[in-house]
């Protein structure tokens, strides 16, 4: 009997121990699955749980993000549509009068079109983040997120063009329309490829591509705008001095907008691994992209603020004579021609 009791207890120990270990392994697997899902904030936490439900204990930043997205919906759509209309009308008038259309604001036009597309998705985001998480909805959202991720590339083209206008006015004057068209085409090819890859949603470490992209783009934009400000630091006389000061203030304001929009992702995303998956999903991700995405409204409003509202809207609504307005790059080029050689 003692021997039988020993075997019975041993058998119970053998049977019971794997069950405990299996339970522990199951819990660990569940935690790993949760970590794997929440580490990718561009995907829903699970097939039947929304992002808002997974962040129910810390919803403040997600609510702030959705608020900014609906600001884009209400302000960004009309602002970007107005920018597209103004640039289209201006270039049409230039073509009709056979004026040089070399600086055709091609990059601004493409950026406004990209932002207009992005400003259409807040209702879909609201449904996917708060009410109903469905893989097909997230497939569409990830594509638009990928398109928006590459918008700094067009801003880089704009900044480089303005730097050429100030620092190397001769090279700017010799630039042809096909140079800008080629650059815009390359940017769109990169954008579409990036967006398609982001749609897949299962590429390990794909977030590093965005981290590298945003760091490089921010550094280039910062370099170009600081270079422009450095070139404009020299004071002229009378009217030229006032024009130079206006150009300086415009570029300084643009630099401020760039820093506000892109500094949060630049400062936070390289340290992604320092945050827990839950904190990154519910706080860091939506905080950084909230500031970045609001650029879809700020940039067109900044552009429209430099235009003459009455004449601009008249030229957009009907056919008018050739407008007398010029691009920011052309204004900087005009100012740079009166700067002393350095």
MOFEN-V536516 format. One record per pair of residues at least 12 apart in sequence whose ideal C-beta (glycine too) atoms are under 10 Angstrom apart, sorted by the first residue. I is the first residue (numbers start at 1). J is the second residue. D is the distance in Angstrom with one decimal. If there is no record, write none. Layout:
# MOFEN-V536516
((I/J/D) (I/J/D))
This chain:
# MOFEN-V536516
((33/46/8.5) (34/46/8.5) (34/54/8.8) (34/277/7.6) (34/278/8.4) (35/276/8.8) (35/277/5.0) (35/278/8.8) (36/277/8.4) (37/49/9.2) (37/54/8.5) (37/277/8.3) (37/281/8.8) (38/51/9.3) (38/54/6.9) (38/55/9.3) (38/276/8.8) (38/277/4.1) (38/278/5.8) (38/279/9.5) (38/280/7.6) (38/281/4.6) (38/282/8.4) (38/285/9.8) (39/207/8.6) (39/272/8.6) (39/273/9.6) (39/275/9.9) (39/276/9.6) (39/277/4.6) (39/278/9.6) (39/280/7.1) (39/281/7.6) (40/142/9.9) (40/201/7.0) (40/202/9.0) (40/206/8.7) (40/207/7.7) (40/277/9.0) (40/280/9.9) (40/281/8.4) (40/285/9.5) (41/54/10.0) (41/55/9.8) (41/145/9.9) (41/207/9.2) (41/277/9.0) (41/280/7.0) (41/281/4.5) (41/282/8.4) (41/284/8.6) (41/285/4.0) (41/286/7.4) (41/289/8.7) (42/138/7.5) (42/141/7.5) (42/142/5.4) (42/145/5.9) (42/146/8.9) (42/149/10.0) (42/198/7.1) (42/199/9.7) (42/201/6.8) (42/206/9.3) (42/207/8.6) (42/210/9.9) (42/281/9.8) (42/285/8.3) (42/289/9.6) (43/133/9.1) (43/135/8.7) (43/138/6.0) (43/139/9.9) (43/141/9.4) (43/142/7.7) (43/201/5.5) (43/202/9.1) (43/281/9.9) (44/128/7.2) (44/129/8.5) (44/132/9.7) (44/133/3.8) (44/134/8.0) (44/135/7.8) (44/137/8.6) (44/138/5.8) (44/141/9.7) (45/133/7.6) (45/278/9.8) (45/281/7.7) (46/133/7.7) (47/133/7.2) (47/134/8.6) (47/135/7.5) (48/132/9.8) (48/133/7.3) (49/133/6.6) (50/127/9.2) (50/128/7.3) (50/129/6.1) (50/130/5.9) (50/131/6.7) (50/132/7.2) (50/133/4.7) (50/134/10.0) (51/125/9.7) (51/128/7.7) (51/129/4.7) (51/130/7.9) (51/133/7.2) (51/138/9.9) (51/281/7.3) (51/282/8.1) (51/285/9.6) (51/286/8.7) (52/66/9.0) (52/126/9.5) (52/128/9.7) (52/129/5.5) (52/130/4.5) (52/131/8.3) (52/133/9.3) (52/282/9.5) (53/129/9.6) (53/130/8.4) (53/131/9.9) (53/133/8.5) (54/133/9.5) (54/278/8.0) (54/281/7.2) (54/282/7.5) (55/129/9.2) (55/278/7.9) (55/279/9.9) (55/281/6.8) (55/282/3.8) (55/283/8.5) (55/286/8.7) (56/282/9.3) (57/278/8.9) (57/282/8.2) (58/278/8.0) (58/279/8.0) (58/281/9.5) (58/282/4.7) (58/283/6.6) (59/130/9.6) (59/282/7.6) (60/282/8.9) (60/283/8.4) (60/286/9.8) (60/287/9.7) (61/281/9.9) (61/282/6.5) (61/283/5.0) (61/284/8.4) (61/285/8.6) (61/286/5.0) (61/287/5.1) (61/288/9.8) (61/290/7.5) (62/129/6.9) (62/130/8.5) (62/281/9.3) (62/282/6.5) (62/283/8.8) (62/285/9.4) (62/286/5.4) (62/287/9.5) (62/290/9.3) (63/130/9.6) (63/286/9.3) (64/286/7.5) (64/287/7.5) (64/290/6.1) (64/291/10.0) (65/125/8.7) (65/129/8.5) (65/285/8.7) (65/286/3.9) (65/287/7.4) (65/288/9.6) (65/289/6.9) (65/290/4.3) (65/291/9.5) (65/293/8.1) (65/294/9.8) (66/122/7.3) (66/125/7.0) (66/126/6.3) (66/129/7.0) (66/130/7.7) (66/286/8.6) (66/290/8.8) (67/122/9.9) (67/290/8.4) (67/294/9.9) (68/122/9.2) (68/286/9.3) (68/289/9.1) (68/290/4.7) (68/291/7.9) (68/292/9.8) (68/293/6.5) (68/294/5.0) (68/296/9.6) (68/297/8.6) (69/118/9.3) (69/119/8.5) (69/121/7.8) (69/122/4.1) (69/123/9.4) (69/125/5.9) (69/126/8.0) (69/129/9.5) (69/286/9.8) (69/289/9.4) (69/290/7.8) (69/293/6.5) (69/294/8.5) (69/296/9.2) (70/119/9.8) (70/122/5.2) (70/123/8.7) (70/125/9.2) (70/126/8.0) (71/119/9.5) (71/122/8.9) (71/290/9.9) (71/293/9.5) (71/294/6.7) (71/296/9.3) (71/297/6.0) (71/298/9.8) (72/115/8.2) (72/118/7.3) (72/119/4.6) (72/120/9.2) (72/121/8.9) (72/122/6.4) (72/293/6.4) (72/294/6.6) (72/295/9.1) (72/296/4.9) (72/297/5.2) (72/298/9.6) (73/119/5.8) (73/120/7.6) (73/121/8.5) (73/122/4.5) (73/123/7.5) (73/125/9.7) (73/126/9.8) (73/296/9.6) (73/297/9.1) (74/119/9.0) (74/122/9.1) (74/297/8.5) (75/119/8.4) (75/294/9.4) (75/296/8.9) (75/297/4.5) (75/298/9.0) (75/300/8.6) (75/301/6.9) (76/112/9.6) (76/115/6.1) (76/116/7.3) (76/118/7.8) (76/119/3.7) (76/120/9.2) (76/122/9.4) (76/293/9.2) (76/294/8.6) (76/295/9.3) (76/296/4.5) (76/297/4.1) (76/298/8.9) (76/299/9.1) (76/300/6.8) (76/301/8.6) (77/115/9.2) (77/116/6.4) (77/119/4.9) (77/120/7.2) (77/122/10.0) (77/296/9.2) (77/297/9.0) (77/300/9.6) (78/116/9.7) (78/119/9.4) (78/297/9.7) (78/300/8.8) (78/301/9.8) (78/304/9.7) (79/112/8.4) (79/115/8.5) (79/116/8.9) (79/119/8.8) (79/296/8.7) (79/297/6.2) (79/298/9.0) (79/299/8.5) (79/300/3.8) (79/301/5.1) (79/302/9.4) (79/303/8.2) (79/304/6.2) (80/111/8.7) (80/112/4.5) (80/113/7.5) (80/114/8.8) (80/115/5.0) (80/116/4.0) (80/117/9.0) (80/118/9.1) (80/119/6.6) (80/296/7.2) (80/297/8.3) (80/299/8.6) (80/300/4.7) (80/301/9.5) (80/303/9.3) (80/304/9.7) (81/112/8.1) (81/113/9.8) (81/116/6.4) (81/119/9.5) (81/300/8.7) (81/316/9.2) (82/112/8.8) (82/300/7.2) (82/301/9.4) (82/303/8.9) (82/304/6.0) (82/307/8.9) (82/309/9.5) (82/312/7.7) (82/313/7.5) (82/316/6.5) (83/105/9.0) (83/108/6.9) (83/109/7.7) (83/111/8.6) (83/112/4.2) (83/113/9.1) (83/115/8.7) (83/116/8.6) (83/299/8.6) (83/300/4.6) (83/301/9.2) (83/302/10.0) (83/303/5.4) (83/304/6.6) (83/307/9.0) (83/312/9.7) (83/316/9.6) (84/108/9.3) (84/109/6.4) (84/110/9.8) (84/112/5.1) (84/113/6.3) (84/115/9.9) (84/116/7.0) (84/300/9.0) (84/316/9.1) (85/112/9.6) (85/312/8.9) (85/313/8.7) (85/315/8.5) (85/316/4.0) (85/317/8.2) (86/105/9.0) (86/108/9.6) (86/109/9.6) (86/112/9.3) (86/300/9.9) (86/303/8.3) (86/304/7.8) (86/307/6.5) (86/311/9.9) (86/312/5.4) (86/313/8.4) (86/315/6.8) (86/316/5.4) (86/323/8.6) (86/325/8.6) (87/104/7.8) (87/105/5.0) (87/106/8.6) (87/108/6.3) (87/109/4.7) (87/110/9.9) (87/112/7.4) (87/113/10.0) (87/303/9.0) (87/316/9.6) (87/327/9.2) (88/105/9.9) (88/109/7.5) (88/315/10.0) (88/316/8.3) (89/312/8.8) (89/314/9.6) (89/315/4.9) (89/316/5.6) (89/317/8.9) (89/318/9.0) (89/319/8.0) (89/320/7.5) (89/323/7.6) (90/104/8.4) (90/105/7.5) (90/109/10.0) (90/307/9.7) (90/312/9.1) (90/315/7.2) (90/316/9.4) (90/320/9.9) (90/322/8.4) (90/323/5.4) (90/325/7.0) (90/326/9.4) (90/327/8.9) (91/104/5.3) (91/105/7.5) (91/106/8.9) (91/109/8.3) (92/315/9.6) (92/319/8.3) (92/322/9.7) (93/315/7.5) (93/319/8.2) (93/320/7.0) (93/321/7.2) (93/322/4.5) (93/323/6.0) (94/322/6.7) (94/323/8.5) (95/322/10.0) (96/319/9.0) (96/321/9.4) (96/322/7.5) (97/321/8.4) (97/322/4.8) (99/322/6.9) (100/173/9.4) (100/177/9.4) (100/330/9.9) (101/177/6.5) (102/172/8.8) (102/173/7.9) (102/174/9.0) (102/175/6.3) (102/176/6.5) (102/177/5.9) (102/179/9.0) (102/180/8.2) (102/329/9.9) (102/330/9.1) (103/161/7.5) (103/165/8.1) (103/172/8.0) (103/173/9.5) (103/175/7.9) (103/177/8.8) (103/180/8.2) (103/326/8.0) (103/327/5.1) (103/328/9.3) (103/329/5.4) (103/330/5.3) (103/333/8.1) (104/177/6.2) (104/180/7.0) (104/181/9.1) (104/327/8.4) (105/158/9.0) (105/161/9.6) (105/180/9.2) (105/303/9.0) (105/326/9.8) (105/327/5.3) (105/328/8.8) (105/329/8.3) (105/330/9.4) (106/154/9.5) (106/157/8.6) (106/158/9.7) (106/161/9.4) (106/177/7.5) (106/179/9.8) (106/180/4.6) (106/181/6.6) (106/183/8.4) (106/184/5.5) (107/153/9.6) (107/154/5.3) (107/155/8.1) (107/156/9.1) (107/157/4.6) (107/158/4.8) (107/159/9.5) (107/160/9.3) (107/161/6.8) (107/180/6.8) (107/183/7.7) (107/184/6.4) (107/187/8.3) (107/327/10.0) (107/329/9.4) (108/154/8.3) (108/155/9.8) (108/157/9.6) (108/158/6.6) (108/161/9.8) (108/299/8.7) (108/300/8.9) (108/303/6.6) (108/327/7.7) (108/328/8.7) (108/329/9.6) (109/154/9.6) (109/184/8.7) (110/151/9.5) (110/153/10.0) (110/154/5.7) (110/157/8.7) (110/158/9.9) (110/180/9.7) (110/183/9.9) (110/184/5.3) (110/185/9.7) (110/187/7.4) (110/188/7.3) (110/191/9.6) (111/151/6.5) (111/152/9.8) (111/153/9.5) (111/154/4.4) (111/155/6.8) (111/157/8.8) (111/158/7.3) (111/184/9.6) (111/187/9.6) (111/295/9.5) (111/296/9.3) (111/299/6.9) (111/300/8.5) (111/303/9.3) (112/154/9.6) (112/296/9.3) (112/299/8.0) (112/300/5.8) (112/303/7.8) (113/154/9.7) (113/188/10.0) (114/144/9.8) (114/147/6.2) (114/148/7.4) (114/150/8.2) (114/151/5.5) (114/153/9.9) (114/154/6.9) (114/187/9.4) (114/188/8.8) (114/191/7.7) (114/296/8.4) (115/147/9.7) (115/148/8.1) (115/151/6.9) (115/154/9.5) (115/293/9.3) (115/295/7.6) (115/296/3.9) (115/297/8.0) (115/298/9.8) (115/299/6.8) (115/300/6.6) (116/296/8.1) (116/300/8.6) (117/144/6.9) (117/147/6.6) (117/148/8.6) (117/296/9.3) (118/144/5.8) (118/145/8.6) (118/147/6.6) (118/148/4.8) (118/151/7.8) (118/293/7.2) (118/295/9.7) (118/296/5.3) (119/144/9.9) (119/148/9.9) (119/293/9.1) (119/296/5.4) (119/297/7.5) (119/300/9.5) (120/144/8.2) (121/140/7.8) (121/141/6.6) (121/143/9.7) (121/144/5.1) (121/145/8.7) (121/147/9.9) (121/148/9.1) (121/293/9.8) (122/293/9.6) (124/137/6.4) (124/138/9.7) (124/140/6.6) (124/141/6.4) (124/144/8.4) (125/137/9.1) (125/141/6.5) (125/144/9.0) (125/145/9.6) (127/141/9.9) (128/140/8.8) (128/141/6.0) (129/141/9.0) (129/286/9.1) (135/201/9.0) (138/199/9.0) (138/201/7.5) (139/198/10.0) (139/199/5.6) (139/200/9.2) (139/201/7.9) (140/199/8.5) (141/198/9.9) (141/199/9.3) (142/195/7.8) (142/196/9.6) (142/197/9.6) (142/198/5.0) (142/199/5.0) (142/200/8.4) (142/201/5.9) (143/192/9.2) (143/194/10.0) (143/195/4.9) (143/196/7.3) (143/198/7.1) (143/199/5.0) (144/195/7.6) (144/198/9.6) (144/199/9.8) (145/195/7.8) (145/198/6.4) (145/199/9.2) (145/210/9.4) (145/289/8.1) (145/293/9.2) (146/191/7.4) (146/192/8.5) (146/193/9.0) (146/194/5.1) (146/195/3.1) (146/196/7.4) (146/197/7.3) (146/198/3.7) (146/199/6.9) (146/206/9.9) (146/209/9.8) (146/210/8.8) (147/188/9.6) (147/191/5.8) (147/192/7.9) (147/194/8.2) (147/195/5.0) (147/198/9.0) (148/191/9.3) (148/195/8.9) (148/289/8.4) (148/292/7.7) (148/293/6.4) (148/295/9.0) (148/296/7.5) (149/191/8.3) (149/194/6.6) (149/195/7.9) (149/198/7.3) (149/209/8.6) (149/210/5.3) (149/213/6.8) (149/214/7.7) (149/217/9.9) (149/265/9.5) (149/289/9.1) (149/292/8.7) (150/187/7.1) (150/188/8.7) (150/190/6.3) (150/191/3.9) (150/192/8.8) (150/193/9.4) (150/194/5.5) (150/195/7.4) (150/198/9.9) (150/210/9.1) (150/213/7.1) (150/214/9.9) (150/217/9.0) (151/187/9.3) (151/191/8.1) (151/217/9.1) (151/261/9.8) (151/292/8.6) (151/293/9.4) (151/295/7.4) (151/296/8.0) (151/299/9.0) (152/187/10.0) (152/213/7.1) (152/214/6.4) (152/216/8.7) (152/217/3.6) (152/218/7.2) (152/220/8.7) (152/221/7.1) (152/258/8.9) (152/261/9.0) (152/262/6.7) (152/265/9.7) (152/292/8.6) (152/295/9.0) (153/183/9.3) (153/184/9.7) (153/186/8.7) (153/187/4.7) (153/188/9.2) (153/190/6.6) (153/191/7.0) (153/194/9.5) (153/213/7.7) (153/216/9.5) (153/217/6.4) (153/220/9.5) (154/183/9.1) (154/184/7.5) (154/187/5.7) (154/188/9.0) (154/191/8.6) (154/217/9.7) (155/217/7.0) (155/218/9.6) (155/220/9.0) (155/221/5.9) (155/224/9.6) (155/254/9.5) (155/257/10.0) (155/258/7.2) (155/261/9.2) (155/262/8.6) (155/295/8.4) (155/299/8.0) (156/183/9.6) (156/187/8.6) (156/216/8.5) (156/217/5.3) (156/218/9.3) (156/219/9.7) (156/220/4.9) (156/221/5.9) (156/223/9.9) (156/224/7.7) (157/180/7.7) (157/183/5.4) (157/184/7.2) (157/186/9.4) (157/187/6.7) (157/220/9.8) (158/221/8.7) (158/224/8.7) (158/254/9.0) (158/299/9.6) (158/327/9.7) (158/328/8.2) (158/329/7.9) (159/217/9.3) (159/220/6.8) (159/221/4.9) (159/222/8.8) (159/223/8.3) (159/224/3.6) (159/225/6.1) (159/227/9.1) (159/228/8.2) (159/251/9.6) (159/254/8.5) (159/255/9.4) (159/258/8.3) (159/329/9.9) (160/183/8.7) (160/220/7.5) (160/221/9.1) (160/223/9.5) (160/224/5.9) (160/227/10.0) (160/329/9.9) (161/175/7.9) (161/179/9.7) (161/180/7.7) (161/183/9.0) (161/224/8.9) (161/327/8.8) (161/328/9.0) (161/329/5.0) (161/332/9.3) (161/333/9.7) (162/224/6.7) (162/225/7.9) (162/227/9.3) (162/228/5.9) (162/247/9.7) (162/250/9.8) (162/251/7.3) (162/254/8.6) (162/327/9.1) (162/328/6.2) (162/329/5.0) (162/330/9.8) (162/331/9.3) (162/332/5.5) (162/333/8.8) (163/220/9.7) (163/223/8.2) (163/224/4.3) (163/225/8.0) (163/226/9.6) (163/227/5.3) (163/228/5.7) (163/231/8.4) (163/251/9.9) (163/329/9.2) (163/332/8.7) (164/224/9.2) (164/228/10.0) (164/329/7.8) (164/332/9.2) (164/333/8.4) (164/336/9.6) (165/228/8.4) (165/231/9.8) (165/247/10.0) (165/327/8.9) (165/328/8.4) (165/329/4.4) (165/330/7.1) (165/331/8.3) (165/332/4.4) (165/333/3.8) (165/334/8.6) (165/335/8.7) (165/336/6.4) (165/337/9.7) (166/224/9.5) (166/227/7.5) (166/228/5.0) (166/229/9.3) (166/230/9.2) (166/231/4.6) (166/232/6.8) (166/247/8.4) (166/251/8.7) (166/329/8.8) (166/332/4.8) (166/333/7.2) (166/335/7.4) (166/336/4.5) (166/337/9.9) (166/339/8.0) (167/224/9.4) (167/227/6.3) (167/228/7.7) (167/230/9.0) (167/231/5.6) (167/332/9.6) (167/336/7.4) (167/339/9.7) (167/342/9.3) (168/333/9.8) (168/336/8.8) (169/332/8.8) (169/333/5.2) (169/334/8.9) (169/335/9.5) (169/336/4.9) (169/337/5.8) (169/339/9.1) (170/333/9.9) (170/337/9.8) (172/329/7.0) (172/330/8.9) (172/332/8.7) (172/333/5.5) (172/336/8.5) (173/333/7.2) (173/337/9.5) (175/329/9.7) (190/213/9.1) (194/206/9.4) (194/209/7.1) (194/210/8.5) (194/213/8.0) (197/209/7.9) (198/210/8.5) (207/269/7.6) (207/272/6.9) (207/285/9.7) (208/269/9.3) (208/270/9.6) (208/272/9.0) (210/265/8.1) (210/269/7.1) (211/265/8.3) (211/266/8.9) (211/268/9.9) (211/269/4.8) (211/270/5.9) (211/271/9.9) (211/272/7.5) (212/269/9.8) (212/270/9.5) (214/262/6.6) (214/265/5.3) (214/266/5.8) (214/269/6.7) (214/270/9.3) (214/288/9.2) (214/292/8.1) (215/262/9.7) (215/265/9.0) (215/266/6.0) (215/269/8.2) (215/270/7.0) (217/258/9.6) (217/262/7.5) (217/266/9.0) (218/258/7.6) (218/259/8.7) (218/261/9.6) (218/262/5.0) (218/263/7.5) (218/265/8.4) (218/266/4.8) (218/267/9.7) (219/266/8.6) (221/254/9.2) (221/255/8.2) (221/258/5.3) (221/259/9.2) (221/262/7.5) (222/255/7.6) (222/258/7.4) (222/259/7.9) (222/262/9.1) (222/263/9.6) (222/266/9.5) (224/251/9.5) (224/255/9.4) (224/258/9.8) (225/251/5.9) (225/252/8.2) (225/254/6.5) (225/255/4.3) (225/256/9.6) (225/258/6.9) (225/259/9.4) (226/251/9.4) (226/255/7.5) (227/251/9.8) (228/247/8.3) (228/248/8.5) (228/250/9.6) (228/251/4.9) (228/252/9.3) (228/254/9.0) (228/255/8.6) (228/332/6.7) (228/336/9.2) (229/247/9.7) (229/248/6.5) (229/251/5.8) (229/252/6.4) (229/255/7.2) (230/342/9.5) (231/244/9.9) (231/247/9.8) (231/248/9.6) (231/251/9.6) (231/332/8.7) (231/335/9.1) (231/336/6.7) (231/339/6.7) (231/342/7.9) (232/244/5.8) (232/245/8.4) (232/247/5.9) (232/248/4.5) (232/249/9.6) (232/250/9.7) (232/251/7.0) (232/252/9.2) (232/332/7.9) (232/335/6.9) (232/336/8.1) (232/339/7.6) (233/248/7.7) (233/339/9.6) (234/338/9.8) (234/339/5.8) (234/340/6.0) (234/342/7.9) (235/248/9.9) (235/339/10.0) (235/340/9.9) (236/335/8.3) (236/338/6.0) (236/339/7.4) (236/340/8.5) (237/338/9.3) (239/338/9.6) (240/334/9.6) (240/335/7.5) (240/337/9.8) (240/338/4.9) (240/339/9.0) (241/338/9.5) (243/331/7.8) (243/334/7.5) (243/335/5.6) (243/338/8.1) (244/332/9.7) (244/334/10.0) (244/335/5.2) (244/336/9.2) (244/338/7.7) (244/339/7.7) (245/335/9.6) (246/306/9.8) (246/331/8.1) (246/335/8.6) (247/328/8.2) (247/331/5.9) (247/332/5.6) (247/334/8.7) (247/335/4.8) (247/336/8.8) (248/332/9.8) (248/335/8.8) (250/302/9.0) (250/305/9.7) (250/306/6.9) (250/328/6.6) (250/331/7.8) (250/332/8.5) (251/328/8.1) (251/332/7.5) (253/302/7.2) (253/305/9.1) (253/306/9.5) (254/299/8.9) (254/302/7.0) (254/303/9.9) (254/306/9.9) (254/328/8.1) (257/294/9.9) (257/295/7.3) (257/298/5.6) (257/299/7.0) (257/301/9.8) (257/302/6.2) (258/295/8.4) (258/298/9.9) (258/299/9.3) (260/291/6.6) (260/292/9.7) (260/294/8.5) (260/295/8.5) (260/298/7.9) (261/291/5.8) (261/292/5.5) (261/293/8.5) (261/294/6.8) (261/295/4.1) (261/296/9.5) (261/298/6.9) (261/299/8.2) (262/288/9.3) (262/291/7.9) (262/292/6.2) (262/295/7.8) (263/288/9.4) (263/291/7.8) (263/292/9.5) (264/284/9.0) (264/287/6.4) (264/288/4.5) (264/289/8.5) (264/290/8.1) (264/291/4.5) (264/292/7.0) (265/284/9.3) (265/285/9.4) (265/287/9.2) (265/288/4.1) (265/289/7.0) (265/290/10.0) (265/291/7.6) (265/292/5.5) (266/288/8.7) (266/292/9.5) (267/288/8.3) (268/280/8.9) (268/283/9.5) (268/284/5.3) (268/285/8.8) (268/287/7.5) (268/288/5.1) (268/291/10.0) (269/284/8.0) (269/285/8.9) (269/288/6.5) (269/289/9.8) (271/284/8.8) (272/284/7.5) (272/285/9.0) (302/328/10.0) (303/327/9.8) (303/328/8.5) (306/325/8.6) (306/327/9.5) (306/328/7.1) (306/331/9.0) (307/323/9.2) (307/325/6.3) (308/323/8.8) (308/324/9.0) (308/325/6.9) (311/323/7.0) (311/324/8.5) (311/325/7.8) (312/325/7.6))
